[in-house]
């Protein structure tokens, strides 16, 4: 389980947030009443808003002034016109597409490189939000 997935499983009073129940939304599309599924941190890692915070117009404006660009919300409150998929779902699709190239060392290396890029992209997004730091990447999560 990745660190970002571990963080996505934050417990609140209504149950457990699952990766499929999260949506990354640009701050300009956030509306009062939406609920944070992940904490919002500043560039120094200080938490600005905790998991479960119900956003108000005042909080949204303050986040904009603090240059927050994206937040992760509970559920899928905004129709983005695209279906978001988790890194795990992306990797599963990659494995399906490459399954026809069994015993092909070049294609195996290509598949591994693509999977690594998908995971790196997810980690970069978490770092941008201040959810993880470079030190967190070194420490594997053990269940």
N, CA and C of each residue as an Amber inpcrd file, in Angstrom:
protein
   429
   0.8510000  -1.1760000   0.0000000   0.0000000   0.0000000   0.0000000
   0.8950000   1.2370000   0.0000000   0.6180000   2.1910000  -0.8810000
   1.4330000   3.3940000  -0.9560000   1.0930000   4.3260000   0.1920000
   2.0280000   5.2360000   0.4750000   1.7980000   6.2050000   1.5470000
   0.5920000   7.0750000   1.2270000   0.4160000   7.4520000  -0.0530000
  -0.7300000   8.2920000  -0.4020000  -2.0370000   7.5510000  -0.1840000
  -2.0460000   6.2360000  -0.4630000  -3.2550000   5.4640000  -0.2240000
  -3.5080000   5.3460000   1.2650000  -2.4320000   5.1610000   2.0380000
  -2.5760000   5.1090000   3.4950000  -3.2200000   6.4000000   3.9900000
  -2.7460000   7.5440000   3.4860000  -3.3050000   8.8210000   3.8970000
  -4.7350000   8.9990000   3.4050000  -5.0680000   8.3420000   2.2960000
  -6.4180000   8.4500000   1.7540000  -7.4180000   7.6760000   2.5940000
  -6.9330000   6.8020000   3.4570000  -7.8210000   6.0030000   4.2900000
  -8.0320000   6.6410000   5.6560000  -8.1310000   7.9670000   5.6860000
  -8.3380000   8.7010000   6.9200000  -9.7450000   8.4170000   7.4620000
  -9.8110000   8.1260000   8.7370000 -11.0850000   7.8080000   9.3770000
 -11.7780000   9.1010000   9.7890000 -13.0710000   9.1940000   9.5780000
 -13.8430000  10.3050000  10.1130000 -15.1160000   9.7440000  10.7290000
 -16.0300000  10.5930000  11.1450000 -17.2220000  10.1140000  11.8450000
 -18.2410000   9.4420000  10.9290000 -18.0440000   9.4750000   9.6230000
 -18.9940000   8.8240000   8.7180000 -18.4480000   7.5240000   8.1570000
 -17.1880000   7.1800000   8.4560000 -16.6180000   5.9410000   7.9380000
 -15.2080000   6.1380000   7.4520000 -14.8520000   5.4520000   6.3880000
 -13.4970000   5.4960000   5.8710000 -13.5030000   6.1070000   4.4770000
 -12.5570000   7.0230000   4.2390000 -12.3780000   7.5650000   2.8990000
 -11.5760000   6.5520000   2.1000000 -12.0840000   6.1440000   0.9930000
 -11.3470000   5.2360000   0.1190000 -10.8560000   6.0370000  -1.0820000
  -9.7890000   5.5670000  -1.7110000  -9.1930000   6.2800000  -2.8450000
 -10.2530000   6.6050000  -3.9070000 -11.1900000   5.6890000  -4.1380000
 -12.2180000   5.9060000  -5.1580000 -13.2220000   6.9720000  -4.7340000
 -13.2340000   7.3360000  -3.4390000 -14.1730000   8.3270000  -2.9310000
 -13.5560000   9.7190000  -2.8120000 -12.4240000   9.9300000  -3.4840000
 -11.7280000  11.2130000  -3.4210000 -11.7410000  11.8900000  -4.7770000
 -11.6940000  13.2120000  -4.7570000 -11.5920000  13.9480000  -6.0110000
 -10.6790000  15.1530000  -5.8200000  -9.6460000  15.2350000  -6.6550000
  -8.7720000  16.4180000  -6.6690000  -9.4550000  17.4830000  -7.5120000
  -9.6310000  18.6640000  -6.9250000 -10.3960000  19.7220000  -7.5790000
  -9.6070000  21.0280000  -7.5190000  -9.5260000  21.7480000  -8.6370000
  -8.8950000  23.0760000  -8.5950000  -9.6640000  23.9760000  -7.6320000
  -8.9440000  24.7830000  -6.8820000  -9.5680000  25.6270000  -5.8550000
 -10.6370000  26.5460000  -6.4490000 -10.4900000  26.9270000  -7.7070000
 -11.4850000  27.8250000  -8.3180000 -12.8390000  27.1390000  -8.5250000
 -12.8690000  25.7970000  -8.4460000 -14.1200000  25.0670000  -8.6240000
 -14.7290000  24.6110000  -7.2900000 -14.0450000  24.8980000  -6.1970000
 -14.5160000  24.4810000  -4.8760000 -15.6180000  25.4220000  -4.4080000
 -16.6320000  24.8430000  -3.7830000 -17.7860000  25.6050000  -3.2910000
 -17.9940000  25.3370000  -1.8010000 -18.6240000  26.2780000  -1.0930000
 -18.9200000  26.0560000   0.3270000 -19.7370000  24.7730000   0.5230000
 -19.4270000  24.0710000   1.6200000 -20.1300000  22.8330000   1.9370000
 -19.3710000  21.5870000   1.5210000 -18.3830000  21.7240000   0.6440000
 -17.5770000  20.5730000   0.2470000 -16.6450000  20.2060000   1.4040000
 -16.2970000  18.9130000   1.4850000 -15.5330000  18.4120000   2.6300000
 -14.1750000  17.8810000   2.1800000 -13.1310000  18.2830000   2.9040000
 -11.7790000  17.8450000   2.5750000 -11.5790000  16.3740000   2.9270000
 -11.0120000  15.6190000   1.9870000 -10.6820000  14.2130000   2.2140000
  -9.2050000  14.0470000   2.5550000  -8.4110000  15.0650000   2.2640000
  -6.9850000  15.0770000   2.6150000  -6.6750000  16.4410000   3.1930000
  -5.6770000  16.5170000   4.0670000  -5.3330000  17.8220000   4.6370000
  -4.7540000  18.7530000   3.5710000  -4.9000000  20.0440000   3.8060000
  -4.2840000  21.0510000   2.9470000  -3.1080000  21.6130000   3.7350000
  -1.9150000  21.5140000   3.1570000  -0.7070000  21.9920000   3.8180000
  -0.0590000  23.0980000   3.0000000   0.6690000  23.9800000   3.6900000
   1.4110000  24.9990000   2.9620000   2.7500000  24.4290000   2.5030000
   3.5650000  25.2480000   1.8480000   4.8300000  24.7580000   1.2940000
   5.8150000  24.2990000   2.3670000   5.6110000  24.7220000   3.6020000
   6.4850000  24.2910000   4.7020000   5.9550000  23.0430000   5.4120000
   4.8150000  22.5410000   4.9440000   4.2460000  21.3350000   5.5330000
   3.2760000  21.5870000   6.6740000   3.0370000  22.8490000   7.0010000
   2.1000000  23.1710000   8.0700000   0.6680000  22.9510000   7.5760000
  -0.1170000  22.2680000   8.3810000  -1.5040000  21.9940000   7.9970000
  -2.3370000  23.2680000   8.0920000  -2.9760000  23.6080000   6.9830000
  -3.8600000  24.7720000   6.9270000  -5.2990000  24.3740000   7.2260000
  -5.7000000  23.2020000   6.7180000  -7.0350000  22.6650000   6.9600000
  -6.9100000  21.1500000   7.1220000  -7.5870000  20.6020000   8.1010000
  -7.4920000  19.1710000   8.3930000  -8.4900000  18.3650000   7.5700000
  -8.2550000  17.0530000   7.5500000  -9.1960000  16.1180000   6.9330000
 -10.5590000  16.3080000   7.5940000 -11.6130000  16.2990000   6.7950000
 -12.9700000  16.4170000   7.3260000 -13.4790000  17.8370000   7.4610000
 -12.6320000  18.8340000   7.1730000 -13.0550000  20.2310000   7.2630000
 -14.1250000  20.5200000   6.2270000 -15.2310000  21.0820000   6.6650000
 -16.2620000  21.5340000   5.7300000 -15.8760000  22.9420000   5.2940000
 -15.6940000  23.1110000   3.9990000 -15.2140000  24.3850000   3.4820000
 -16.3200000  25.4320000   3.4600000 -15.9510000  26.6230000   3.8880000
 -16.8570000  27.7690000   3.8420000 -16.3040000  28.7550000   2.8160000
 -17.0990000  29.7430000   2.4520000 -16.6380000  30.7600000   1.5090000
 -15.3890000  31.4550000   2.0470000 -15.3730000  31.7200000   3.3530000
 -14.2380000  32.3830000   3.9880000 -12.9670000  31.5250000   3.9030000
 -13.0830000  30.2320000   4.2060000 -11.9280000  29.3340000   4.1480000
 -11.4120000  29.2320000   2.7100000 -12.3200000  29.1010000   1.7560000
 -11.9300000  28.9890000   0.3430000 -11.1430000  30.2250000  -0.0900000
 -11.6220000  31.4050000   0.2770000 -10.9250000  32.6440000  -0.0910000
  -9.5450000  32.7180000   0.5490000  -9.4400000  32.2860000   1.8180000
  -8.1320000  32.2960000   2.4900000  -7.1710000  31.3300000   1.8100000
  -7.6590000  30.1550000   1.4090000  -6.7980000  29.1890000   0.7150000
  -6.3170000  29.7630000  -0.6150000  -7.1990000  30.4510000  -1.3270000
  -6.8000000  31.0780000  -2.5950000  -5.7010000  32.1140000  -2.3540000
  -5.8520000  32.9180000  -1.2930000  -4.8540000  33.9390000  -0.9810000
  -3.5190000  33.3220000  -0.5720000  -3.5640000  32.0910000  -0.0400000
  -2.3380000  31.3890000   0.3540000  -1.7610000  30.5960000  -0.8150000
  -2.3140000  30.8170000  -2.0000000  -1.8190000  30.2080000  -3.2350000
  -2.0310000  28.6940000  -3.3120000  -3.0650000  28.1990000  -2.6170000
  -3.4390000  26.7880000  -2.7530000  -4.1540000  26.6580000  -4.0900000
  -3.7160000  25.7000000  -4.8970000  -4.2860000  25.5630000  -6.2450000
  -5.2580000  24.3990000  -6.3630000  -5.0160000  23.3260000  -5.5880000
  -5.8240000  22.1170000  -5.6960000  -6.0860000  21.5680000  -4.3000000
  -7.2970000  21.0470000  -4.0760000  -7.6240000  20.3610000  -2.8300000
  -8.2290000  19.0020000  -3.1690000  -8.1610000  18.0860000  -2.2190000
  -8.7580000  16.7690000  -2.4040000 -10.0090000  16.6990000  -1.5480000
 -11.1380000  16.4450000  -2.2080000 -12.4380000  16.4720000  -1.5540000
 -13.0110000  15.0770000  -1.3730000 -13.8910000  14.9630000  -0.3930000
 -14.6150000  13.7220000  -0.1580000 -15.6640000  13.5600000  -1.2580000
 -15.7440000  12.3570000  -1.8120000 -16.7190000  12.0780000  -2.8570000
 -16.2950000  12.6570000  -4.1850000 -17.2580000  12.9170000  -5.0310000
 -17.0140000  13.4990000  -6.3520000 -18.0040000  14.6410000  -6.5560000
 -17.8060000  15.7430000  -5.8000000 -18.7900000  16.8330000  -5.8380000
 -18.7520000  17.7010000  -7.0840000 -17.6870000  17.5800000  -7.8930000
 -17.5520000  18.4420000  -9.0720000 -17.4510000  17.5700000 -10.3180000
 -18.2750000  17.8710000 -11.3110000 -18.1890000  17.1590000 -12.5850000
 -17.0590000  17.7880000 -13.3870000 -15.9490000  17.0600000 -13.4690000
 -14.7630000  17.5700000 -14.1590000 -14.7920000  17.2180000 -15.6490000
 -15.7810000  16.4610000 -16.0710000 -15.8670000  16.0830000 -17.4710000
 -14.9700000  14.9130000 -17.8200000 -14.1970000  14.4400000 -16.8350000
 -13.3350000  13.2850000 -17.0410000 -13.4740000  12.3600000 -15.8450000
 -13.2270000  11.1020000 -16.0610000 -13.2790000  10.1460000 -14.9730000
 -11.8680000   9.9770000 -14.4190000 -11.7080000  10.2990000 -13.1340000
 -10.4010000  10.1600000 -12.5040000 -10.1850000   8.7050000 -12.1120000
  -8.9560000   8.2210000 -12.3050000  -8.6440000   6.8670000 -11.8650000
  -7.4010000   6.9060000 -10.9860000  -7.3380000   5.9690000 -10.0600000
  -6.2240000   5.9140000  -9.1170000  -4.9780000   5.3800000  -9.8160000
  -3.8040000   5.6340000  -9.2260000  -2.5730000   5.0690000  -9.7970000
  -2.6320000   3.5360000  -9.8760000  -3.2510000   2.9080000  -8.8890000
  -3.3680000   1.4500000  -8.9060000  -4.1990000   0.9800000 -10.0920000
  -5.2780000   1.7200000 -10.4080000  -6.0990000   1.3780000 -11.5680000
  -5.3180000   1.5950000 -12.8730000  -4.5120000   2.6660000 -12.9200000
  -3.6910000   2.9200000 -14.1090000  -2.7130000   1.7750000 -14.3280000
  -2.0640000   1.3380000 -13.2480000  -1.0890000   0.2470000 -13.3650000
  -1.7650000  -1.0410000 -13.7950000  -2.9560000  -1.3040000 -13.2830000
  -3.7000000  -2.5000000 -13.6930000  -3.9850000  -2.4710000 -15.1950000
  -4.3740000  -1.3090000 -15.7100000  -4.6370000  -1.1780000 -17.1480000
  -3.3600000  -1.3660000 -17.9650000  -2.2520000  -0.8290000 -17.4520000
  -0.9700000  -0.9970000 -18.1380000  -0.6080000  -2.4740000 -18.2100000
  -0.7600000  -3.1840000 -17.0890000  -0.4500000  -4.6150000 -17.0610000
  -1.3170000  -5.3810000 -18.0520000  -2.5910000  -5.0280000 -18.1580000
  -3.4840000  -5.6770000 -19.1250000  -2.9950000  -5.4600000 -20.5630000
  -2.6350000  -4.2240000 -20.8700000  -2.1950000  -3.9140000 -22.2350000
  -0.8820000  -4.6020000 -22.5930000   0.0120000  -4.7490000 -21.6250000
   1.3090000  -5.3590000 -21.8850000   1.2860000  -6.8880000 -21.7600000
   0.1620000  -7.4430000 -21.3430000   0.0990000  -8.9010000 -21.1370000
   0.3120000  -9.6860000 -22.4370000   0.1130000  -9.0600000 -23.5770000
   0.3190000  -9.7420000 -24.8620000   1.8010000  -9.8640000 -25.2140000
   2.6670000  -9.1730000 -24.4720000   4.1040000  -9.1820000 -24.7640000
   4.8740000 -10.0300000 -23.7530000   4.3930000 -11.2390000 -23.4920000
   5.0740000 -12.1150000 -22.5360000   6.4500000 -12.5020000 -23.0630000
   7.3910000 -12.6230000 -22.1540000   8.7600000 -13.0510000 -22.4710000
   9.4580000 -12.1080000 -23.4510000   9.1330000 -10.8260000 -23.3920000
   9.7840000  -9.8290000 -24.2270000  10.4770000  -8.8320000 -23.2890000
  11.7840000  -8.9670000 -23.1690000  12.5430000  -8.1700000 -22.2060000
  12.4080000  -6.6620000 -22.4460000  12.4000000  -6.2610000 -23.6980000
  12.2910000  -4.8340000 -24.0210000  10.9360000  -4.2970000 -23.5730000
   9.8750000  -5.0400000 -23.8740000   8.5330000  -4.5870000 -23.4830000
   8.3670000  -4.6310000 -21.9600000   9.0020000  -5.5930000 -21.2860000
   8.9590000  -5.6460000 -19.8250000   9.6110000  -4.3900000 -19.2210000
  10.7460000  -3.9960000 -19.7880000  11.4360000  -2.7930000 -19.2980000
  10.6040000  -1.5430000 -19.5640000   9.9500000  -1.4930000 -20.7090000
   9.0900000  -0.3600000 -21.0320000   7.9150000  -0.2890000 -20.0580000
   7.2870000  -1.4450000 -19.7980000   6.1620000  -1.4930000 -18.8540000
   6.5950000  -1.0180000 -17.4710000   7.7530000  -1.4910000 -17.0140000
   8.2630000  -1.0860000 -15.6980000   8.5210000   0.4150000 -15.6410000
   9.0470000   0.9810000 -16.7160000   9.3150000   2.4190000 -16.7660000
   8.0200000   3.2240000 -16.7040000   7.0030000   2.7540000 -17.4070000
   5.7060000   3.4480000 -17.4000000   5.0780000   3.3660000 -16.0090000
   5.1140000   2.1870000 -15.3950000   4.5600000   2.0320000 -14.0450000
   5.2850000   2.9360000 -13.0500000   6.6040000   3.0070000 -13.1680000
   7.3960000   3.8650000 -12.2890000   7.0020000   5.3300000 -12.4760000
   6.7710000   5.7420000 -13.7240000   6.3620000   7.1210000 -14.0120000
   4.9900000   7.4240000 -13.4230000   4.0690000   6.4710000 -13.4960000
   2.7240000   6.6540000 -12.9250000   2.8250000   6.8620000 -11.4130000
   3.6150000   6.0280000 -10.7510000   3.7730000   6.1520000  -9.2980000
   4.4960000   7.4480000  -8.9300000   5.4810000   7.8530000  -9.7200000
   6.2020000   9.0970000  -9.4590000   5.2730000  10.2980000  -9.6100000
   4.3970000  10.2460000 -10.6100000   3.4400000  11.3350000 -10.8250000
   2.5230000  11.4720000  -9.6180000   2.0490000  10.3530000  -9.0800000
   1.1810000  10.3670000  -7.9010000   1.9280000  10.9510000  -6.7110000
   3.1890000  10.5710000  -6.5350000   4.0010000  11.0720000  -5.4290000
   4.2340000  12.5690000  -5.5710000   4.5040000  13.0300000  -6.7910000
   4.7040000  14.4630000  -7.0250000   3.4490000  15.2520000  -6.6760000
   2.2760000  14.7260000  -7.0220000   1.0270000  15.4130000  -6.6970000
   0.8690000  15.5210000  -5.1810000   1.2010000  14.4420000  -4.4530000
   1.1120000  14.4700000  -2.9980000   2.1100000  15.4710000  -2.4160000
   3.3210000  15.5350000  -2.9790000   4.3230000  16.4860000  -2.5020000
   3.8640000  17.9180000  -2.7520000   3.2460000  18.1740000  -3.9130000
   2.7550000  19.5140000  -4.2310000   1.7260000  19.9710000  -3.2140000
   0.9120000  19.0360000  -2.7350000  -0.1030000  19.3740000  -1.7380000
   0.4630000  19.3960000  -0.3330000   1.7390000  18.9930000  -0.1820000
   2.3420000  18.9580000   1.1420000   1.9160000  17.7560000   1.9540000
   1.3270000  16.7460000   1.3030000   0.8530000  15.5640000   2.0150000
   2.0150000  14.6900000   2.4280000   3.0410000  14.5970000   1.5820000
   4.2280000  13.8330000   1.9360000   5.4610000  14.6760000   1.6840000
   6.5320000  14.3020000   2.3230000   7.8100000  14.9690000   2.1260000
   8.7640000  13.9620000   1.5030000   9.8960000  14.4010000   0.9900000
  10.8570000  13.4480000   0.4170000  11.2580000  12.3550000   1.4080000
  11.3210000  12.6660000   2.7060000  11.6670000  11.6540000   3.7090000
  10.6240000  10.5430000   3.7710000   9.3590000  10.8800000   3.5430000
   8.2860000   9.8840000   3.5880000   8.4500000   8.8340000   2.5060000
   9.0200000   9.2000000   1.3530000   9.1790000   8.2710000   0.2600000
  10.1620000   7.1620000   0.5990000  11.0980000   7.4560000   1.5100000
  12.1170000   6.4790000   1.8770000  11.5450000   5.3830000   2.7890000
  10.4870000   5.6970000   3.4950000   9.9530000   4.7980000   4.5030000
   8.7690000   4.0200000   3.9470000   8.9080000   2.7100000   3.6900000
   7.7790000   1.9440000   3.1670000   6.7150000   1.7570000   4.2430000
   5.4890000   1.6920000   3.8150000   4.3730000   1.4850000   4.7340000
   4.1400000   0.0050000   4.9060000   4.1300000  -0.4500000   6.1210000
   3.8800000  -1.8620000   6.4070000   2.5470000  -2.0140000   7.0930000
   1.7410000  -2.9440000   6.6010000   0.4210000  -3.1460000   7.2040000
   0.5300000  -3.9620000   8.4550000
